[in-house]
Amino acid sequence: MESDLIIIQEYCEKSHIESDFLLALEEGGLIEIQRIDGEQYLLASQLHELEKYCHFYYDLSINIEGIDVIHNLLQKIEVLQKEVAQLHKHLHTFHNYEKLFPLEDL
């Protein structure tokens, strides 16, 4: 598990971001920070999301609340895309069934 953790101070120095920004993301529930023996760590699995948040904040000047809204909307879009894919599968299955057993024959 230790290899899955990134020291926040080092990450911030190398990425040129403020540690307060990460703490604000944690307060907003957008990332999880682990504290072990007085050191703060970021989960490596969160890096992709963190990069998006950094882009929103530093490049687009979107505040933490705005990032939270965007995050929630993107999650809802992902759920809806999965639902649409599932509906397409059902429609395809129904279409194939209808080819085998046309409704006019019933």
C-alpha positions in Angstrom: 0.0 0.0 0.0 2.9 2.3 0.7 3.7 2.4 -3.1 0.2 3.6 -3.8 0.8 6.8 -1.8 2.4 10.0 -2.9 3.8 12.5 -0.5 1.8 15.7 -1.0 4.6 18.1 -0.2 6.8 16.5 -2.9 3.9 16.3 -5.4 3.1 20.0 -4.9 6.8 21.0 -5.3 7.2 19.0 -8.5 3.8 20.1 -9.9 4.0 23.7 -8.9 0.7 23.6 -7.1 -0.3 24.9 -3.6 -0.8 22.3 -0.9 -3.7 24.5 0.3 -5.4 23.7 -3.0 -5.3 19.9 -2.2 -6.6 20.6 1.3 -9.5 22.5 -0.2 -10.2 19.7 -2.6 -10.2 17.3 0.4 -12.6 19.6 2.4 -14.9 19.6 -0.7 -14.9 15.8 -0.8 -13.2 15.7 -4.1 -10.0 13.8 -3.1 -8.9 11.8 -0.1 -5.7 12.7 1.8 -4.2 10.1 4.1 -2.2 11.1 7.1 0.5 8.8 8.4 3.0 9.7 11.1 2.4 13.4 10.5 3.0 13.2 6.8 0.2 13.8 4.2 -0.3 11.5 1.3 -2.3 11.4 -1.8 -3.6 8.2 -3.3 -2.0 7.4 -6.6 -5.3 6.3 -8.0 -6.5 9.9 -7.7 -3.9 11.5 -9.9 -6.0 11.5 -13.0 -8.8 13.3 -11.3 -6.4 15.7 -9.6 -4.9 16.7 -12.9 -8.3 17.6 -14.1 -9.0 19.6 -11.0 -5.7 21.4 -11.4 -6.5 22.3 -15.0 -9.9 23.6 -13.9 -8.5 25.7 -11.0 -5.2 27.0 -12.4 -5.9 27.2 -16.2 -9.6 28.0 -16.2 -9.8 29.9 -12.9 -12.7 27.7 -11.6 -13.1 27.7 -7.9 -13.5 24.6 -5.7 -17.3 24.9 -5.6 -17.3 25.0 -9.4 -15.0 22.1 -9.6 -17.4 20.1 -7.4 -20.3 21.0 -9.7 -18.4 19.9 -12.8 -17.3 16.7 -11.0 -21.0 15.9 -10.1 -22.2 16.7 -13.6 -19.5 14.5 -15.2 -20.5 11.6 -12.9 -24.1 12.0 -13.9 -23.2 12.1 -17.6 -21.2 8.9 -17.1 -24.2 7.2 -15.5 -26.5 8.3 -18.3 -24.0 7.1 -20.9 -24.0 3.7 -19.3 -27.8 3.7 -19.2 -28.0 4.6 -22.9 -25.5 1.8 -23.8 -27.7 -0.7 -21.8 -30.8 0.5 -23.6 -29.1 0.1 -26.9 -28.2 -3.5 -26.0 -31.9 -4.2 -25.0 -33.1 -2.6 -28.2 -30.7 -4.6 -30.3 -31.8 -7.8 -28.5 -35.5 -6.9 -29.1 -34.7 -6.1 -32.7 -33.1 -9.5 -33.2 -35.9 -11.3 -31.4 -38.4 -9.5 -33.7 -36.6 -10.7 -36.8 -36.9 -14.2 -35.6 -40.5 -13.9 -34.4 -42.2 -11.1 -36.2 -45.1 -9.5 -34.2 -47.4 -9.7 -37.2 -47.4 -13.5 -36.9 -48.8 -13.4 -33.4 
